[in-house]
Structure formats: structure tokens, C-alpha cells
């Protein structure tokens, strides 16, 4: 199942360049530079939310302008 963006805060908007109206409903992978590095991070982040524990992870993200 693909996680979806449902809300953002002002720091997210400044960091990634997307307002809620532009990104609501988009897959969380939209802000990831590549799927290969995103999947392990997403599994960890959403596992934490689900209570399965914490492991250090690193990922490269992508702004709206592609940077």
C-alpha cells in the first residue's frame, strides 16, 4: 500500500516548495529523489508510527523545483 500525503505544515512548504493544495493525496514517494532509497525509509517511518521500532535511516529528498 502506498502512503499518501494528507497534510503539511509551513516548514514542509518552505523546504519542499509544495502547498497542501498541490500535494494533498500524492504518494509520499513524490518528495523522494528515488524509490530505491525511499522504500527502506518509508518502511521504517511508517513502522515507527505503527509501533514496530526505530532504526537509523537516510534518504535523499526532492523539492518541487527538482533540486
C-alpha positions as CSV (number, residue, x, y, z in Angstrom):
1,X,0.0,0.0,0.0
2,X,1.3,3.5,-0.9
3,X,1.3,6.1,1.8
4,X,-0.3,9.4,0.8
5,X,0.3,13.0,1.9
6,X,-2.8,14.3,3.7
7,X,-1.4,17.4,5.5
8,X,1.7,19.6,5.5
9,X,3.0,22.3,7.8
10,X,4.7,25.7,7.0
11,X,8.2,24.3,7.3
12,X,7.4,21.5,4.8
13,X,6.0,24.1,2.4
14,X,9.2,26.1,2.7
15,X,11.5,23.1,2.4
16,X,9.8,21.3,-0.5
17,X,8.0,24.2,-2.2
18,X,4.6,22.5,-2.2
19,X,1.4,23.9,-0.6
20,X,-1.2,21.4,0.6
21,X,-3.4,22.2,-2.4
22,X,-0.6,21.0,-4.7
23,X,0.4,17.8,-2.9
24,X,-2.6,16.5,-1.0
25,X,-3.3,13.0,-2.0
26,X,0.1,12.5,-3.6
27,X,2.2,9.5,-2.8
28,X,4.9,10.1,-0.1
29,X,7.5,9.0,-2.7
30,X,6.8,12.2,-4.7
31,X,9.3,14.1,-2.4
32,X,11.9,11.3,-2.7
33,X,14.8,11.6,-5.1
34,X,14.5,7.9,-6.0
35,X,12.3,4.9,-5.0
36,X,15.3,2.7,-4.1
37,X,16.4,4.9,-1.2
38,X,12.8,5.8,-0.2
39,X,11.3,2.4,0.4
40,X,13.5,1.4,3.4
41,X,13.0,4.8,5.0
42,X,9.2,4.7,4.4
43,X,9.0,1.3,5.9
44,X,10.9,2.5,8.9
45,X,9.0,5.7,9.3
46,X,5.6,4.1,9.0
47,X,6.7,1.2,11.1
48,X,7.6,3.7,13.9
49,X,4.1,5.1,13.6
50,X,2.7,1.6,13.8
51,X,4.9,0.8,16.8
52,X,7.4,-1.6,15.4
53,X,10.6,0.2,16.5
54,X,13.3,2.6,15.3
55,X,16.3,2.1,13.0
56,X,18.5,4.9,11.7
57,X,17.8,5.6,8.0
58,X,19.0,8.1,5.4
59,X,17.2,9.3,2.3
60,X,17.6,11.9,-0.4
61,X,14.6,14.2,-1.0
62,X,13.5,16.3,-3.9
63,X,12.0,19.7,-3.9
64,X,9.2,20.8,-6.3
65,X,11.8,22.6,-8.5
66,X,13.7,19.3,-8.9
67,X,16.6,20.3,-6.6
